């Protein structure tokens, strides 16, 4: 049975987000400015600024996923549903991780049809779900291996299949892929496994489903968005 919304918890989360995410975002803005070519920084200082940026990005992303997990737990996740063309969103998500894939020597492979039917989604939540899924398949991929995303239409809706060539999951591992609490506690961090679990939870909040499987040495993480009603 779904938990009734906890308005006080939702208000508290909004306050915490303002107090924590806002200052972190401001620090990131100034760190990004320092890292720009207009400043001739000492190489050691530039390296330190780049490390700062990476850690700020990780902290901001972790907060976003943690806040969404909290909203799900208190019944306070309110979706702003609008009909969207999914293809530009998918292409942008792949472009956003291209540099990370290159840094890790992972070959990025995407396969999208010429068209996809529109979906009714909260675009911010779907973008976060895509980011979480990419985070996990890239983290699981070995240097020199490949990872990717394919999309297709089925009677159930729009199927998004993320895959990697990393180590196969055990049956127990498969059973808990989309259990966000288990992934956080098992990894002792809000890492990529937790983000994949949150990707599944956000898709499920849209009335979709999430499942995991394997095929030809690849681990497949499938997220299915339902057709517009």
C-alpha positions in Angstrom: 0.0 0.0 0.0 1.4 3.4 -0.9 2.4 5.7 1.9 0.3 8.9 2.1 2.3 12.1 1.3 4.1 13.7 4.2 3.8 17.4 3.6 6.1 18.4 6.4 8.8 16.0 5.1 8.5 17.5 1.6 8.8 21.1 3.0 11.8 20.0 5.0 13.4 18.6 1.9 12.8 21.8 0.0 14.5 23.8 2.7 17.4 21.4 2.9 17.8 21.5 -0.9 17.9 25.3 -0.8 20.4 25.4 2.0 22.7 22.7 0.6 22.4 22.6 -3.1 22.4 26.3 -3.6 25.8 27.0 -2.0 27.3 24.0 -3.7 26.1 25.3 -7.0 27.6 28.7 -6.3 31.0 27.2 -5.5 30.9 25.1 -8.7 30.1 28.2 -10.8 33.2 30.0 -9.4 35.4 26.9 -9.7 34.3 26.5 -13.3 35.2 30.1 -13.9 38.7 29.6 -12.5 39.1 26.5 -14.7 38.3 28.5 -17.9 41.1 29.5 -20.3 40.9 33.2 -19.3 42.9 32.4 -16.2 46.6 31.4 -16.6 46.7 29.2 -13.5 49.7 27.3 -12.3 49.4 23.7 -13.4 49.1 22.4 -9.8 46.4 24.9 -9.1 44.5 24.0 -12.3 44.7 20.3 -11.4 43.3 21.1 -7.9 40.4 23.2 -9.4 39.6 20.3 -11.8 39.5 17.9 -8.8 37.3 20.3 -7.0 34.9 20.4 -10.0 34.7 16.6 -10.2 33.9 16.3 -6.5 31.4 19.1 -6.7 29.6 17.4 -9.6 29.6 14.2 -7.7 28.2 15.9 -4.6 25.5 17.7 -6.5 24.5 14.5 -8.4 24.4 12.5 -5.2 22.1 15.1 -3.6 19.7 15.0 -6.5 19.4 11.2 -6.3 19.2 11.3 -2.5 16.4 13.9 -2.6 14.4 11.9 -5.1 14.8 8.8 -3.0 13.5 10.7 0.0 10.5 12.0 -2.0 9.7 8.5 -3.1 9.9 7.3 0.5 7.5 10.0 1.9 5.1 9.9 -1.0 6.2 13.4 -2.1 7.3 12.8 -5.6 5.0 14.9 -7.8 5.6 14.5 -11.5 5.2 17.3 -14.0 4.0 15.2 -16.9 4.1 16.5 -20.4 4.2 14.9 -23.8 7.8 14.9 -25.0 9.8 13.7 -28.0 12.2 11.3 -26.4 14.8 11.1 -29.2 16.5 14.5 -28.5 16.6 13.6 -24.8 18.3 10.3 -25.5 20.8 11.8 -27.8 21.7 14.6 -25.3 22.1 12.0 -22.6 24.6 10.1 -24.7 26.5 13.2 -25.6 26.7 14.2 -21.9 28.7 11.1 -21.0 30.8 10.9 -24.2 33.8 12.6 -22.5 33.6 10.3 -19.5 33.5 7.3 -21.8 36.6 8.5 -23.6 38.5 9.1 -20.3 37.8 5.5 -19.3 38.6 4.2 -22.8 35.1 2.8 -23.1 33.5 2.6 -26.5 30.1 4.2 -26.5 27.5 2.6 -28.8 24.0 3.9 -29.3 21.2 2.7 -31.5 18.1 4.7 -32.0 15.3 4.4 -34.6 14.5 7.3 -36.9 11.4 8.1 -34.8 9.9 7.2 -31.5 6.3 7.8 -30.4 5.9 10.7 -27.9 6.0 9.8 -24.2 4.3 11.6 -21.3 7.0 12.2 -18.8 8.5 14.5 -16.2 11.5 15.5 -18.3 13.7 16.4 -15.3 13.1 13.0 -13.7 13.7 11.1 -16.9 17.0 13.0 -17.6 18.0 12.1 -14.0 17.1 8.5 -14.7 19.1 8.4 -17.9 22.1 9.9 -16.1 21.9 7.3 -13.3 21.7 4.4 -15.8 24.7 5.7 -17.8 26.7 6.2 -14.6 26.3 2.5 -13.8 27.0 0.9 -17.1 30.1 3.1 -17.5 31.3 2.3 -14.0 30.9 -1.4 -14.8 32.7 -1.3 -18.1 36.4 -2.3 -18.4 38.9 -0.2 -20.3 38.8 -1.1 -23.9 35.3 -2.6 -23.6 32.0 -1.1 -24.8 28.7 0.1 -23.3 25.6 1.5 -24.9 22.0 2.3 -25.2 19.3 1.2 -27.6 15.7 2.2 -27.9 12.7 0.6 -29.6 8.9 0.7 -29.5 7.0 -2.3 -28.1 3.3 -2.9 -27.2 4.3 -2.0 -23.6 5.7 1.4 -24.6 9.2 2.7 -25.3 12.0 0.2 -24.3 15.3 1.7 -23.3 18.1 -0.9 -23.0 21.4 0.1 -21.4 24.1 -2.5 -21.6 27.7 -3.1 -20.7 30.3 -5.8 -21.1 31.3 -5.9 -17.5 31.3 -8.9 -15.1 28.0 -10.9 -15.2 25.7 -10.4 -12.2 25.0 -13.2 -9.9 21.3 -14.3 -9.4 21.3 -12.5 -6.1 22.8 -9.4 -7.7 20.2 -9.4 -10.4 17.4 -9.6 -7.7 18.6 -6.4 -6.0 19.6 -4.3 -9.0 16.7 -2.0 -8.5 16.5 -2.0 -4.7 17.9 1.4 -3.9 18.3 0.8 -0.1 20.2 -2.5 -0.7 22.5 -0.9 -3.3 23.3 2.1 -1.0 24.0 -0.1 2.0 25.9 -2.8 0.1 28.2 -0.3 -1.5 28.4 2.0 1.6 27.9 4.9 -0.8 25.4 6.6 -3.1 27.4 5.3 -6.0 26.5 4.1 -9.5 24.6 1.0 -8.4 22.3 3.2 -6.2 21.9 5.6 -9.2 20.8 2.7 -11.4 18.3 1.6 -8.8 17.0 5.2 -8.7 16.7 5.2 -12.5 14.4 2.2 -12.2 12.4 3.8 -9.4 11.9 7.0 -11.4 10.7 5.0 -14.5 8.4 3.0 -12.3 7.0 6.2 -10.8 5.9 7.0 -14.4 4.0 3.7 -14.5 6.8 1.9 -16.3 9.0 -1.0 -15.4 12.6 -1.9 -14.9 14.3 -5.3 -15.3 17.8 -6.7 -15.8 19.0 -9.6 -17.8 22.0 -10.8 -20.0 22.6 -11.7 -23.6 25.8 -12.6 -25.5 28.1 -11.6 -22.7 26.3 -8.3 -22.0 24.4 -7.2 -19.0 21.2 -5.5 -20.0 19.3 -2.9 -17.9 15.9 -2.3 -19.4 13.7 0.7 -18.6 10.3 0.8 -20.2 8.2 3.9 -20.4 4.5 3.4 -20.9 2.7 4.9 -23.9 0.8 8.1 -23.3 -2.7 7.6 -21.9 
